[in-house]
């Protein structure tokens, strides 16, 4: 089996680690030979995800192709699929991770819990005053396509700001999603993996901490209540079956006073599942490859009572040299996963996993290693060590 991966970032790099263990050869489509996965891949094709010639070369060289990210041309992928090339997930499923407006509309049609929303295409007149009257202020404006890690998301306080943001997006030909800004108590993520035959496995629903639209830590079990754990997994399973995804799918969830609300979907390995590398019998990366390659899915039993996963970001001072690496590795129980990136402020460089019996202790271990590597501790996260 030879699998193609569109994109050569950290997710592709970690997929390659498990592909090697499974004896699966991978070919990555990288925009640069210096991309993280391209540096370690057995074979790499250089080209953009929108480059038809590069995509055809990749698809011709493998049995099936999967994805490192959702910044893809769905129409081009659908055309290649019609020619007989296989993708997992398929372009028809991937639509609901690529296009937030399509996702919201589908979920609403099936009665799934989502925030109040509306969709404005560039040819639909937008009036901030009437929209504000419907949704209240502040409200959320999202680019329907192309946004991730907080990019393409705008929180506006009044009609003038709303008109300006939507006007700029519409001028660029971008459809916008308008959502009510719902009060949330916490954020969760539900991770599942679906095979070609429709079988599904699920990992425990986890607590996440999002700062400036970027995940900074994942805690298992965290503060997840039993009712939210059960409901979150049920929602993820329902969506996986509804869209027919093949591979890993993550559902980001808001916890509100009225129950869970769906925020975003991702149809690939996800930041909220990095903990599975050290805290689960089968990691998200291994199960994604198993699903794509039509192999039996692995069990998702946790290997410890508590797991913490903390993202490493570049700080104001360079990090990641040998001294910093040694300092991080000196933290007993810390498992570092680095992405092969040079350090700069705000750049995600890797993550640290810690497992054990005490949730407070494993969280402290993960943060200790991350900060010793040079990652700043966000002001919005209190480092609870006791």
PyMOL commands that set and color helices and strands:
alter all, ss='L'
color gray80, all
select helices_A, chain A and resi 10-22+52-61+74-82+91-98+100-109+128-135+159-171+226-243+271-273+276-279+284-292+322-329+359-373
alter helices_A, ss='H'
color red, helices_A
select strands_A, chain A and resi 2-6+25-30+43-46+64-67+117-120+139-143+153-156+176-180+186-194+200-202+206-211+214-220+247-256+259-266+306-313+334-338+348-356
alter strands_A, ss='S'
color yellow, strands_A
deselect
rebuild
show_as cartoon
